[in-house]
């Protein structure tokens, strides 16, 4: 996992998209990105809620 894909605080954020991707939890990624409203400035992942991103901003 590259620095851009790794979560800077993985213990505080076990369900961030970058961590889910790293662990291969594709079904959870799909579940949390069905209607994305936010994008991560760090890894560019998209999610329905900013709670699933390390450095979120609205789309």
VMD Tcl script that draws the C-alpha trace (Angstrom):
set ca {
  {0.00 0.00 0.00}
  {1.46 3.35 -0.99}
  {1.55 6.40 1.31}
  {-1.32 7.93 -0.68}
  {-3.44 4.83 -0.10}
  {-2.59 4.21 3.54}
  {-4.60 5.70 6.35}
  {-2.54 8.05 8.54}
  {-4.45 6.87 11.66}
  {-5.55 3.26 10.96}
  {-6.33 2.42 14.60}
  {-8.80 5.32 14.80}
  {-10.36 4.54 11.42}
  {-10.72 0.77 10.86}
  {-13.45 1.25 8.23}
  {-11.82 3.87 6.01}
  {-11.98 3.07 2.32}
  {-8.18 2.84 2.05}
  {-8.10 0.27 4.86}
  {-11.01 -1.69 3.39}
  {-9.21 -1.73 0.02}
  {-5.97 -2.85 1.65}
  {-7.81 -5.73 3.34}
  {-9.70 -6.67 0.15}
  {-13.13 -6.02 1.68}
  {-14.77 -5.20 -1.66}
  {-18.38 -5.78 -0.55}
  {-17.98 -3.20 2.21}
  {-16.40 -0.73 -0.22}
  {-19.36 -1.15 -2.56}
  {-21.79 -0.75 0.34}
  {-20.24 2.54 1.49}
  {-19.78 4.06 -1.97}
  {-23.13 3.37 -3.68}
  {-24.07 7.07 -3.75}
  {-20.82 8.94 -3.11}
  {-20.99 12.48 -1.80}
  {-17.37 12.82 -0.62}
  {-13.91 12.15 -2.03}
  {-10.67 11.63 -0.10}
  {-8.00 14.24 -0.82}
  {-5.39 11.64 0.13}
  {-6.27 8.49 -1.85}
  {-9.11 9.76 -4.11}
  {-11.57 7.12 -2.85}
  {-15.24 8.12 -2.96}
  {-17.77 7.40 -0.23}
  {-21.34 8.09 0.81}
  {-20.18 9.53 4.14}
  {-17.06 11.45 5.11}
  {-16.67 9.03 8.03}
  {-15.16 6.47 5.62}
  {-12.39 8.76 4.35}
  {-9.11 10.00 5.87}
  {-9.16 13.48 4.37}
  {-12.67 14.07 2.97}
  {-14.11 16.90 0.91}
  {-17.53 17.16 -0.74}
  {-17.82 16.10 -4.36}
}
mol new
graphics top color blue
foreach p $ca { graphics top sphere $p radius 0.5 }
foreach p [lrange $ca 0 end-1] q [lrange $ca 1 end] { graphics top cylinder $p $q radius 0.2 }
display resetview
